[in-house]
Amino acid sequence: MKHILPFLKPYKWRIALAMVLVATATVCDLLLPTIMSNVLNYGVAEADFAYIVRCCWQMLLTAAVGLATLISGRRLSAEIVANFNGDLRASVFAHVNNMSFEEFNQLGTAALLTRSTHDIGTVSWVASIISGSLITIPVLVVGGVVLAMRKDVVLSLILLAFVPLVFVIVLPIGKTIHPLHRESDKYIDIQNDIMRERLHGIRVIRAFNKEPEQQEKIAHATHVMAENIINANVRSGLVSPLAVFILNVAVLLMVYIGGFRMQTGVSDVSGGDIFALIQYVALIANGILMAGFAIVMLPAARVAAGRIGEIFETRGVPDVQEEQDVTFSGGIRLEHVSFRYEGADESAISDISLSIEPGQKIAVIGGTGSGKSTLVQMLLCFRSPTSGRVYFDGVSADTMSRKTVRRNISCVLQKTAVYSGTIRHNIEMGRPGATDAEILAAANIAQLGNFIASLPDGLDHEIEQSGKNLSGGQKQRLCIARAILKDAPVYIFDDSFSALDFLTEANLRRELNEKISGKTQIVITQRVTSAMRSDQIFVMDRGRLIDHGTHTELLARCGIYREIYASQTEGEQA
């Protein structure tokens, strides 16, 4: 909870006001039995109709005040919970974005989704209890006992004796629920992970006939999760009937002993007083049930808070704070850069040294698993080299903030990032505030103009989540248009032309070269046709830079480049 409670601090005065309002409504509830007792003792018993009318007006006014303060308090509490939820989600999102890849992989996407949704929803219950219900419990219990003592001390002592008995029963139940919630939440993560794996790899799963195995995995996870949740709900469900039973026994004793004391004249307790005492028992029972509910729910909130705390306890990627914005000229140098993934036996890239001059167009070519995308992650500061350094304009990337690096680089990653919304919204992400003319110009360069023109709503055409209503080539061109719209000194295209036919790619590359002429261009590709017209081509194999030069030079001396060229062109000469 230490990571969660600070998010309530900005709302402490509003929480205090909400508690005062709810406490006022609770006091009004406690006053009603006393007024009703007076009606019976002095109005009905003495046949004083005028007194009854006055008491009825008092009850109406008290109920109206209680209703008004309760509605105001609940409304304020709902606003606090909504704001608390928003702040917590925003902070969790910021921490997730700042995680290193190792920390992200350690927790896993499925677990992060659960923590950002289900767990935050569970923790928000704490804010709701603190601002809306917490004050009600002591006011009902203490206020009810005090007012009961004013009516008859002996009968109120009976009530006072039964209250601790309820808590003695409820507390052990709460302790047994904690491990059940922890186990069920763990299997919710497993469920999400299996479902994501199944949805993303549905074709592979079907191709290798692994559906029964996947179904068995998710059935096991669902069974264990459901079993723990059912056990937790059954145990928490015992609280209400046990508490009501114990307090009803208290009511029976109070009625029996109260009637005996009235009949024998041992006390001056009246029927109206006994009626009021029974009403106090009902109110106290309400407070005790709320307390019992809080006790059994607290384990779930503690588990959720602990899981969210794991996100806040990640170290993240340390960043450098810069006093002013820095603009690159486009020069990049890597000196003996190596990187090894955590737990891997071998380095993904080993001893890479290369130099790119400002305004130069270079290509990095190699087969799958040669380390090309890892190299891009080094350039974007997604990962820090295990050894060696990356320099921008002769300045080490270690001394720059990630914001500065990424502001100066416009990148299209290998995996297309398309979001639900309009085409305009997706392209405008490259430079928020761009005009429609600028957006259309970028789309035309990306060879997306004809597609947009064919749509009845043009730039306002709605795109489904992950671009499900677009083809692979359209998604790539949309991402390229977004990158073009951003004015940056360095452009990186990580295998971002793979879904385009050769004619479309040729037209796109021609117009793109005109648009970003004089800017540094880095193309990561497996296609020789995408690389052959670059100023320099760097050939990678098994994480190593084995050669570099022009297309003609590499054809003459680099066997691997010659093999790639021959396999894609059927041995035709350049």
C-alpha positions in Angstrom: 0.0 0.0 0.0 3.0 2.3 0.4 3.0 2.9 -3.3 -0.7 3.5 -3.6 -1.6 5.8 -0.6 0.5 8.8 -1.9 -1.9 9.1 -4.8 -4.6 10.0 -2.3 -2.6 12.9 -0.8 -3.6 15.5 -3.4 -7.2 14.8 -2.5 -6.9 14.9 1.3 -9.1 17.9 1.8 -11.8 16.6 -0.4 -11.6 13.3 1.3 -12.0 15.1 4.7 -15.0 16.9 3.4 -16.5 13.7 2.0 -16.0 12.0 5.4 -17.7 14.9 7.2 -20.7 14.8 4.9 -21.0 11.0 5.2 -20.5 11.2 9.0 -23.3 13.9 9.1 -25.6 11.6 7.2 -24.8 8.7 9.6 -25.5 10.9 12.7 -28.9 11.7 11.2 -29.6 8.0 10.9 -28.7 7.5 14.5 -31.0 10.3 15.6 -34.1 8.9 14.0 -34.5 5.9 16.5 -34.3 8.4 19.4 -37.0 10.6 17.9 -39.1 7.6 17.2 -38.6 6.4 20.8 -39.9 9.8 22.0 -43.0 9.4 19.8 -43.8 6.1 21.5 -42.9 7.2 25.0 -44.5 10.7 25.1 -46.7 10.9 22.0 -48.5 7.6 21.7 -48.4 6.7 25.4 -49.9 10.0 26.5 -52.1 10.4 23.4 -50.4 13.8 22.6 -51.1 14.2 18.8 -49.5 17.6 18.6 -46.2 16.1 20.1 -46.4 13.3 17.5 -46.7 15.9 14.6 -43.7 17.9 15.9 -41.7 14.7 16.2 -42.7 13.7 12.6 -41.5 17.1 11.3 -38.2 16.6 13.2 -37.8 13.1 11.6 -38.6 14.5 8.2 -36.0 17.3 8.6 -33.4 14.9 9.9 -34.0 12.5 7.1 -33.8 15.3 4.5 -30.5 16.6 5.9 -29.2 13.0 6.0 -30.2 12.4 2.4 -28.7 15.6 1.1 -25.4 15.1 2.9 -25.2 11.5 1.9 -25.7 12.3 -1.8 -23.2 15.1 -1.6 -20.7 12.9 0.2 -21.1 9.9 -2.2 -20.8 12.2 -5.3 -17.6 13.7 -3.9 -16.3 10.3 -3.1 -17.0 9.1 -6.7 -15.1 12.0 -8.1 -12.1 11.3 -5.8 -12.1 7.6 -6.8 -12.3 8.5 -10.5 -9.4 11.0 -10.2 -7.4 8.6 -8.1 -7.9 5.9 -10.7 -6.8 8.2 -13.5 -3.7 9.4 -11.7 -2.7 5.8 -10.8 -3.2 4.5 -14.3 -1.2 7.4 -15.8 1.6 6.8 -13.3 1.6 3.0 -14.1 1.6 3.8 -17.8 4.6 6.1 -17.4 6.5 3.6 -15.3 5.8 0.8 -17.9 7.1 3.1 -20.7 10.3 3.8 -18.7 11.0 0.1 -18.1 14.0 -1.5 -19.6 13.3 -4.4 -22.0 14.6 -6.9 -19.4 12.2 -5.6 -16.8 9.3 -5.6 -19.3 10.0 -9.1 -20.3 10.4 -10.2 -16.7 6.9 -9.1 -15.8 5.4 -9.9 -19.1 2.7 -8.2 -21.2 -0.2 -10.3 -19.8 0.8 -9.4 -16.2 1.1 -5.7 -17.0 -2.3 -5.7 -18.6 -3.8 -7.3 -15.5 -2.1 -4.8 -13.2 -3.2 -1.8 -15.4 -6.9 -2.9 -15.4 -8.1 -5.5 -12.9 -5.6 -4.6 -10.1 -6.1 -0.9 -10.3 -9.8 -1.4 -10.2 -9.4 -3.5 -7.0 -7.1 -0.9 -5.4 -9.6 1.9 -6.3 -11.9 0.2 -3.7 -9.5 1.5 -1.0 -10.0 5.1 -2.2 -13.8 4.5 -2.2 -13.7 3.0 1.4 -11.5 5.8 2.8 -13.5 8.7 1.3 -17.0 7.2 1.4 -17.4 4.5 4.0 -14.6 4.4 6.5 -16.0 7.1 8.8 -19.4 5.4 8.8 -18.1 2.4 10.7 -16.9 4.1 13.9 -19.8 6.6 13.9 -22.4 3.8 13.7 -20.7 1.4 16.2 -19.6 4.0 18.8 -22.6 6.3 18.3 -25.0 3.4 18.4 -23.5 2.0 21.7 -23.4 5.5 23.3 -27.0 6.2 22.5 -28.0 2.8 23.6 -26.4 3.4 27.0 -28.4 6.5 27.4 -31.6 4.4 27.1 -30.5 1.5 29.3 -27.0 0.6 30.5 -27.7 -3.1 31.1 -29.2 -3.7 27.7 -26.5 -1.8 26.0 -23.9 -3.9 27.7 -25.5 -7.0 26.1 -25.0 -5.3 22.7 -21.4 -4.2 23.6 -20.6 -7.8 24.5 -21.7 -9.2 21.1 -19.8 -6.6 18.9 -16.3 -7.9 19.7 -17.6 -11.5 19.1 -18.4 -10.6 15.5 -14.9 -9.3 14.9 -13.4 -12.4 16.5 -15.1 -14.5 13.8 -14.5 -12.2 10.9 -10.7 -11.6 11.3 -9.7 -15.2 10.9 -11.8 -15.5 7.7 -10.0 -12.4 6.3 -6.6 -14.0 6.9 -7.5 -17.2 5.0 -8.7 -15.2 2.0 -5.4 -13.4 1.3 -3.5 -16.4 -0.3 -6.6 -17.3 -2.3 -6.7 -13.9 -4.0 -2.9 -14.0 -4.6 -3.1 -17.4 -6.3 -6.2 -16.4 -8.4 -4.5 -13.2 -9.6 -1.4 -15.2 -10.6 -3.5 -17.5 -12.8 -5.4 -14.6 -14.3 -1.9 -13.5 -15.6 -1.3 -17.0 -17.0 -4.8 -17.0 -18.7 -4.0 -13.7 -20.4 -0.6 -14.9 -21.5 -2.0 -18.1 -23.0 -4.8 -16.2 -24.7 -2.4 -13.7 -26.2 -0.1 -16.5 -27.4 -3.1 -18.3 -28.9 -4.5 -15.2 -30.7 -1.1 -14.1 -32.1 0.0 -17.6 -33.2 -3.4 -19.1 -34.2 -2.1 -20.1 -37.7 1.0 -21.8 -36.4 -1.0 -23.5 -33.6 -3.4 -24.9 -36.2 -0.7 -25.8 -38.7 1.1 -28.0 -36.1 -2.2 -29.3 -34.5 -1.4 -27.8 -31.1 -5.0 -26.6 -30.4 -5.7 -29.5 -27.9 -2.5 -28.7 -26.0 -3.4 -25.0 -25.8 -7.0 -25.8 -24.7 -5.6 -28.0 -22.0 -3.3 -25.2 -20.7 -6.1 -22.6 -20.6 -8.5 -25.0 -19.1 -6.1 -25.8 -16.3 -5.4 -22.1 -15.6 -9.2 -21.3 -15.6 -9.9 -24.2 -13.3 -7.3 -23.1 -10.7 -8.3 -19.5 -10.9 -12.0 -20.3 -10.6 -11.4 -22.6 -7.7 -9.5 -20.0 -5.7 -12.0 -17.2 -6.5 -15.0 -19.5 -5.5 -13.3 -20.5 -2.2 -12.5 -16.8 -1.5 -16.1 -15.8 -2.3 -17.6 -18.6 -0.2 -15.5 -17.6 2.8 -16.2 -13.9 2.5 -19.9 -14.8 2.1 -19.9 -16.4 5.6 -19.3 -13.0 7.2 -22.8 -11.5 6.6 -24.9 -14.4 7.8 -22.7 -15.1 10.9 -22.7 -11.4 11.9 -26.5 -11.1 11.4 -27.1 -14.3 13.3 -25.0 -13.1 16.3 -26.6 -9.7 16.4 -30.1 -11.2 16.1 -29.2 -13.4 19.1 -28.3 -10.1 20.9 -31.7 -8.6 19.9 -33.5 -11.6 21.3 -31.7 -11.3 24.6 -32.3 -7.5 24.7 -36.1 -8.0 24.1 -36.3 -10.8 26.6 -34.3 -9.1 29.3 -35.9 -5.7 28.6 -39.4 -7.1 28.8 -38.5 -8.8 32.1 -37.1 -5.6 33.5 -40.2 -3.7 32.4 -42.6 -6.3 33.9 -40.7 -6.5 37.3 -40.1 -2.8 37.5 -36.4 -3.3 38.1 -35.8 -0.5 35.5 -37.7 2.4 34.1 -37.0 1.2 30.6 -40.0 1.7 28.3 -41.3 0.0 25.2 -40.1 3.0 23.1 -36.6 2.6 24.6 -36.5 -1.1 23.6 -37.7 -0.2 20.2 -34.9 2.4 19.9 -32.3 -0.2 21.2 -33.4 -2.6 18.5 -33.0 0.1 15.8 -29.5 0.8 17.2 -28.7 -2.9 16.9 -29.7 -2.7 13.2 -27.6 0.3 12.6 -24.6 -1.1 14.5 -25.1 -4.4 12.5 -24.8 -2.3 9.3 -21.6 -0.8 10.6 -20.2 -4.2 11.6 -21.1 -5.7 8.2 -19.3 -2.8 6.5 -16.3 -3.4 8.7 -16.4 -7.2 8.0 -16.7 -6.6 4.3 -13.7 -4.3 4.5 -11.7 -6.9 6.4 -12.4 -9.7 3.9 -11.8 -7.4 0.9 -8.5 -6.0 2.3 -6.5 -9.1 1.3 -7.6 -8.7 -2.4 -6.6 -5.0 -2.2 -3.3 -5.9 -0.6 -2.5 -8.4 -3.3 -3.4 -5.9 -6.0 -1.4 -3.1 -4.4 1.6 -5.4 -4.1 1.4 -6.4 -7.8 1.1 -2.7 -8.8 4.0 -2.0 -6.5 6.2 -4.3 -8.5 5.9 -1.9 -11.4 6.8 1.1 -9.3 9.8 -0.8 -7.9 11.4 -1.3 -11.3 14.4 0.8 -11.8 13.6 1.7 -15.3 16.1 3.1 -17.8 18.1 6.0 -16.2 17.9 9.2 -18.2 19.9 12.3 -18.5 18.4 15.7 -18.0 19.4 18.4 -20.5 19.1 22.1 -20.1 18.4 22.9 -23.8 17.3 21.1 -26.9 20.0 19.6 -29.1 19.6 19.2 -32.9 21.7 16.6 -34.7 23.5 17.2 -38.0 23.1 13.5 -38.8 26.6 12.1 -38.1 26.5 8.7 -36.3 29.4 6.5 -35.2 29.5 3.1 -33.4 32.7 2.0 -31.7 33.1 -1.7 -30.9 29.4 -2.0 -29.9 28.3 -5.4 -28.5 25.0 -6.5 -26.9 23.9 -9.7 -25.2 20.4 -10.4 -24.1 19.9 -11.4 -20.5 20.3 -15.2 -20.2 21.6 -15.6 -23.7 24.7 -17.7 -24.4 26.0 -15.5 -27.3 25.9 -11.8 -28.1 23.1 -10.6 -30.5 25.7 -8.2 -32.0 29.4 -8.3 -31.5 32.1 -5.7 -31.9 30.2 -3.5 -34.4 32.1 -0.4 -35.6 30.8 1.8 -38.3 30.6 5.5 -39.3 27.8 7.4 -41.1 28.4 10.9 -42.4 25.6 13.6 -42.2 23.3 13.3 -45.1 24.5 9.9 -46.1 22.2 7.2 -47.2 23.2 3.8 -45.9 21.7 0.3 -45.8 22.2 -2.6 -43.4 21.5 -5.9 -45.0 21.5 -9.5 -43.7 19.4 -12.5 -43.1 16.9 -13.1 -40.3 18.6 -13.2 -36.9 21.7 -11.3 -38.1 21.3 -8.5 -35.5 19.8 -5.8 -37.7 16.9 -4.9 -35.4 19.1 -5.1 -32.3 21.3 -2.5 -34.0 18.2 -0.2 -34.5 17.4 -0.6 -30.8 20.9 0.6 -30.0 20.5 3.7 -32.2 17.1 4.5 -30.6 18.5 4.0 -27.1 15.9 1.3 -26.4 18.8 -0.8 -25.1 22.2 0.2 -23.9 25.3 -1.6 -25.4 26.8 -4.3 -23.2 30.1 -2.9 -24.4 31.2 -0.1 -26.7 29.5 3.3 -27.4 27.2 5.0 -29.8 28.0 8.6 -30.8 25.7 11.2 -32.4 27.7 14.1 -33.9 30.7 12.9 -31.9 28.8 13.0 -28.6 28.2 9.8 -26.7 24.6 8.8 -26.5 25.2 8.0 -22.8 25.4 11.7 -22.1 22.2 12.5 -23.9 18.6 12.1 -22.8 16.5 9.6 -24.7 14.0 12.4 -25.5 16.8 14.2 -27.4 17.8 11.1 -29.3 14.3 10.2 -30.3 13.3 13.7 -31.2 16.1 13.8 -33.7 15.3 10.4 -35.3 12.2 9.5 -37.3 11.8 5.8 -37.4 9.5 3.2 -39.0 9.9 0.0 -37.0 9.7 -3.5 -38.4 6.3 -4.1 -36.7 3.8 -1.6 -37.9 2.1 0.5 -35.3 -1.4 1.4 -36.4 -4.0 2.7 -34.0 -7.8 2.9 -33.9 -8.9 6.3 -35.1 -8.8 8.1 -38.4 -6.1 8.1 -41.1 -5.5 11.8 -40.2 -5.0 10.9 -36.5 -2.5 8.1 -37.3 -0.4 10.2 -39.6 -0.6 13.4 -37.5 1.2 11.5 -34.7 4.4 12.2 -36.5 4.0 15.9 -36.0 0.9 17.0 -33.9 -0.8 20.1 -35.3 0.2 19.5 -38.9 -2.3 20.8 -41.5 -4.3 18.6 -43.8 -2.1 19.7 -46.7 1.0 18.6 -45.0 -0.6 15.3 -44.0 -1.7 14.6 -47.6 1.7 15.6 -48.9 3.4 13.0 -46.6 0.7 10.4 -47.6 1.4 11.1 -51.4 5.1 10.5 -50.9 4.3 7.2 -49.1 2.1 6.2 -52.1 -1.0 6.3 -50.0 -2.6 9.3 -51.8 -4.6 7.3 -54.3 -6.0 5.0 -51.5 -7.1 8.1 -49.4 -8.6 9.7 -52.5 -10.7 6.6 -53.2 -12.3 6.7 -49.8 -15.6 8.6 -49.4 -14.4 10.2 -46.1 -10.8 10.6 -47.1 -8.5 11.5 -44.1 -11.5 10.9 -41.8 -11.7 7.3 -42.7 -11.9 5.2 -39.5 -9.2 2.6 -38.9 -9.9 -0.4 -36.7 -7.6 -1.4 -33.9 -4.2 -2.6 -35.2 -5.3 -1.6 -38.7 -7.5 -4.7 -39.2 -9.3 -3.1 -42.1 -6.0 -2.3 -43.9 -3.7 -4.5 -45.9 -0.1 -5.1 -44.8 1.2 -2.7 -47.5 -1.3 0.0 -46.5 -0.2 -0.3 -42.9 3.4 0.0 -43.8 2.8 3.1 -46.0 0.7 4.7 -43.3 3.6 4.3 -40.9 6.0 5.7 -43.5 3.8 8.7 -44.0 3.9 9.3 -40.3 7.7 9.2 -40.3 7.9 11.5 -43.3 5.7 14.1 -41.6 8.2 14.3 -38.7 11.0 16.7 -39.7 14.1 15.0 -38.3 17.8 14.9 -39.3 18.0 11.1 -39.2 15.5 8.6 -40.7 15.5 4.9 -40.0 13.4 2.4 -41.9 13.6 -1.0 -40.3 12.5 -3.5 -42.9 9.5 -1.2 -43.6 9.2 -1.8 -47.4 8.8 -5.6 -47.1 5.1 -5.7 -47.8 5.3 -3.4 -50.8 5.6 -4.5 -54.4 8.7 -3.5 -56.3 7.0 -0.8 -58.4 5.4 0.9 -55.4 8.7 0.7 -53.5 10.6 2.2 -56.4 8.1 5.1 -56.6 8.1 5.6 -52.9 11.9 5.5 -52.6 12.3 8.0 -55.5 9.9 10.6 -53.9 11.2 9.9 -50.4 14.8 10.6 -51.5 13.7 13.9 -53.0 11.8 14.9 -49.8 14.6 14.0 -47.3 17.5 14.9 -49.5 20.4 16.0 -47.3 19.1 14.0 -44.3 20.8 10.9 -42.9 18.9 7.8 -44.1 19.4 4.3 -42.6 17.5 1.4 -44.3 17.4 -2.0 -42.6 16.5 -4.5 -45.1 16.7 -8.1 -46.5 16.1 -6.9 -50.0 19.1 -6.2 -52.3 16.9 -3.9 -54.4 16.2 -1.7 -51.3 20.0 -1.5 -50.6 21.8 -1.4 -53.9 21.5 2.4 -54.5 22.7 3.4 -51.1 26.0 5.3 -50.6 27.2 2.6 -48.3 25.9 -0.9 -47.6 26.8 -2.7 -44.4 26.5 -6.5 -44.5 25.7 -8.3 -41.2 25.8 -12.0 -40.5 25.3 -13.7 -37.1 25.6 -10.5 -35.2 28.8 -9.3 -36.9 29.6 -6.7 -39.4 31.4 -8.7 -42.1 31.9 -6.1 -44.8 30.8 -2.7 -46.1 31.0 -0.7 -49.3 29.0 0.1 -52.4 26.8 -2.4 -54.3 29.5 -2.9 -56.9 32.3 -3.3 -54.4 30.4 -5.9 -52.4 29.4 -7.9 -55.4 33.0 -8.2 -56.2 34.4 -9.2 -52.8 31.7 -10.2 -50.3 30.5 -13.8 -50.7 27.4 -13.4 -48.4 26.2 -10.3 -50.2 26.7 -12.1 -53.6 24.7 -15.0 -52.3 21.8 -12.7 -51.2 21.9 -10.9 -54.5 21.9 -14.1 -56.5 19.0 -15.7 -54.5 16.9 -12.6 -55.1 17.7 -11.8 -58.8 18.4 -15.4 -60.0 22.0 -14.4 -60.8 21.2 -11.4 -63.1 24.0 -8.9 -63.3 23.6 -5.4 -61.7 
